[in-house]
């Protein structure tokens, strides 16, 4: 059996004008439903927010996906995480999660409930295989804009906090303000 070795880079993109952003933003709009994403102006503003990091994920100098993270008080919040479609099912997602574990002790993310559809169930299973647990099945993602809907999602973390109120409060106050 041949074992593939990954040489991945996580390039922090600091400007909306970076040439990689066009590919990231186009995929972001194609992949995430309207209610689950920011409009272009809101997306552009991420690059100037001091707590946000947008990473282009490269493997052998190819852009294979991206992460949008928020460095909050006691955890990192992954707002969006995508492997581009042509690179899915190649174990890159697990490799990226492993990289995050090496750099952050507390990681939080949102995901659609497993009972929504088969894709959502596979996504929850992926996160659970990679060490995440569902910490709140009644989490509501606030709407990104008045013309968008809030969403019933699950909140996942790589640890079991005693309470989730403080986590949700900071996400609501910082990420969705």
Secondary structure, 3 states (H helix, E strand, C coil): CCCCCCCEEEEEECCCCCHHHHHHHHHHHHHCCHHHCCCHHHHHHHCCCCCEEEEEEEECCEEEEEEEEEECCCCEEEEEEEECHHHCCCCHHHHHHHHHHHHCCCEEEEEECCCCCHHHHHHHHHHHHCCCEEEEEEEEECCCCCCCCCEEEEEEECCCCCCCHHHHHHHHHHHCC
